[in-house]
């Protein structure tokens, strides 16, 4: 019997992992990442009968930064990712009053990514409720996702939930509660990049953003 495997990719958790890999490896490679190829590389972990059912990529356009190029680069990546059959689900950034993360005691307005965790949770549970997948693989190290992993295990004991930790994003709590877990090697961010020019299904092309 086929083990239908679906991947749920936390786009910003993965992006910040790629930035860490770029700094550590001193190679400016990885942001133009083919997430479908990356995830497919780990399919063997789920048995010889494993087959990809669906892939979802969750993110939000960073239109709040003042950097006009940032959302343009993101949109290019999203179009490249969608061309591989990955389903993209976008959240948003919301303005929020926050304290200084460096502990300086100051406060000010900042922006927080919203909806991604909820979108991942809803998609995971929907896949299991409709019996669309047998194994769900979360690509993230965000501990906020622990609650949906626990719920999935409780409500669907016949299904499996795995976690793939992006480079430097391993999380003890998620590792303990998931049925399986694995770490993504930083070198794979370089190995599984898109070509400089990607042909889209409508026969148009899109180019890798400058600096990526």
C-alpha positions in Angstrom: 0.0 0.0 0.0 1.3 3.5 -0.9 2.3 5.8 1.9 1.0 9.1 0.7 3.3 11.8 2.1 2.5 15.5 2.2 5.0 18.3 3.0 4.1 21.5 4.8 6.9 24.1 4.4 7.2 27.0 6.8 8.7 29.5 4.4 10.1 32.1 6.8 11.5 29.5 9.2 13.3 28.0 6.2 14.4 31.3 4.9 16.1 32.4 8.1 17.8 29.0 8.2 19.1 29.6 4.7 20.5 33.0 5.9 22.3 31.2 8.7 23.8 28.7 6.3 25.0 31.5 4.0 26.7 33.2 6.9 28.3 30.0 8.2 29.3 28.6 4.9 30.3 32.0 3.4 28.6 31.1 0.2 25.8 33.4 -1.0 23.7 30.4 -2.3 20.4 29.0 -1.3 17.7 31.6 -1.4 16.6 30.6 -4.9 15.6 27.2 -3.4 13.6 24.6 -5.2 11.7 23.3 -2.1 10.0 20.6 -4.1 13.4 19.0 -5.0 14.7 19.5 -1.4 11.7 17.7 0.1 11.7 15.0 -2.5 15.3 14.3 -1.5 14.0 13.1 1.9 11.1 11.0 0.7 13.2 7.8 1.1 13.0 8.2 4.9 9.3 7.2 4.8 9.8 3.8 3.2 10.0 2.3 -0.3 6.3 2.7 -0.8 6.3 6.5 0.0 5.0 8.8 -2.7 4.5 12.5 -2.7 0.8 13.5 -2.3 1.0 17.2 -1.9 3.4 20.0 -1.0 2.4 23.3 0.6 4.6 26.4 1.0 3.5 28.9 3.6 4.8 32.5 3.7 3.9 36.2 3.6 5.0 39.0 1.3 7.3 41.4 3.2 5.7 44.6 1.9 6.3 46.5 5.2 10.1 46.7 5.2 10.5 49.8 3.0 12.7 47.6 0.7 10.7 47.7 -2.5 12.8 44.9 -4.0 12.1 42.4 -1.2 8.5 41.5 -2.2 9.5 41.4 -5.8 12.1 38.8 -5.1 9.7 36.9 -3.0 7.1 36.9 -5.7 9.7 35.6 -8.2 10.5 32.7 -5.8 6.8 32.0 -5.3 6.2 31.7 -9.0 9.2 29.4 -9.4 8.0 27.2 -6.5 4.4 27.1 -7.9 5.8 26.0 -11.3 6.9 22.7 -9.6 3.3 21.9 -8.4 3.7 23.2 -4.9 0.7 25.0 -3.5 1.5 28.4 -2.0 -0.6 29.7 0.9 0.2 33.3 2.0 -0.4 35.0 5.3 0.4 38.6 6.1 2.4 40.9 8.3 0.5 42.8 11.0 1.7 46.0 12.8 2.3 45.3 16.5 3.7 47.2 19.5 6.7 45.3 20.8 9.5 45.5 23.3 13.1 45.6 22.2 14.3 42.0 21.6 17.8 42.9 22.7 16.6 43.7 26.2 17.2 47.5 26.0 13.8 48.2 27.6 12.5 50.3 24.7 9.3 49.6 22.9 8.0 50.6 19.5 6.0 49.5 16.5 7.1 46.5 14.6 5.6 43.9 12.3 4.8 40.3 13.0 4.1 37.5 10.5 0.5 36.3 11.0 -1.6 33.3 9.9 1.3 31.0 8.9 1.1 28.7 12.0 -2.7 28.6 11.7 -2.6 27.9 8.0 -0.1 25.1 8.5 -2.3 23.6 11.3 -5.5 23.9 9.3 -3.9 22.3 6.2 -2.4 19.5 8.2 -5.7 18.6 10.0 -7.7 19.0 6.7 -5.4 16.5 5.0 -5.9 14.0 7.8 -9.7 14.5 8.2 -10.2 13.9 4.5 -7.8 11.0 4.4 -5.8 12.7 1.7 -2.4 11.7 3.2 -0.9 9.1 5.4 2.2 11.0 6.6 2.4 14.7 7.1 5.9 16.3 7.2 6.3 19.7 8.7 9.4 21.6 7.5 10.0 23.9 10.4 11.6 24.3 13.8 8.8 26.5 15.2 7.7 25.2 18.6 4.3 26.9 18.1 3.4 24.0 15.9 3.7 21.5 18.7 0.0 21.8 19.6 -1.2 20.7 16.1 1.3 17.8 16.1 -0.2 16.6 19.4 -3.7 17.1 18.2 -3.0 15.1 15.0 -1.5 12.2 16.9 -4.5 12.2 19.3 -7.3 12.5 16.7 -5.7 10.3 13.9 -3.5 7.6 15.6 -3.3 5.7 12.4 -1.5 8.6 10.7 2.0 9.8 11.1 3.5 13.3 11.6 7.1 14.0 11.0 9.2 17.1 11.3 12.1 18.1 9.1 14.3 20.7 10.9 15.9 23.3 8.7 19.6 24.0 9.4 20.0 25.4 12.9 16.3 25.1 13.6 16.1 21.8 15.5 13.6 21.8 18.4 13.7 19.4 21.3 9.9 19.5 21.9 8.9 18.9 18.3 11.5 16.1 18.1 10.1 14.3 21.1 6.4 14.4 20.0 6.8 13.7 16.3 6.7 10.2 15.0 9.9 10.9 13.0 12.3 13.8 12.7 15.3 14.7 10.6 17.7 17.6 10.1 18.2 19.3 6.7 21.9 19.6 5.8 23.0 23.2 5.0 24.8 21.9 1.9 21.4 21.0 0.3 20.4 24.6 0.1 23.1 24.9 -2.5 22.5 21.6 -4.1 18.7 22.1 -4.8 18.6 25.7 -6.1 16.6 26.4 -9.3 18.4 27.2 -12.5 19.0 30.9 -13.1 16.1 31.0 -15.5 12.9 29.0 -14.7 10.3 28.3 -17.4 6.8 28.6 -16.1 3.8 26.4 -17.2 2.6 29.3 -19.5 5.9 29.2 -21.3 7.1 32.5 -19.9 10.3 32.6 -17.9 11.4 34.1 -14.6 15.0 34.9 -13.6 16.8 34.5 -10.3 16.8 37.8 -8.5 20.1 39.7 -8.4 22.2 38.7 -5.4 20.5 35.4 -4.9 
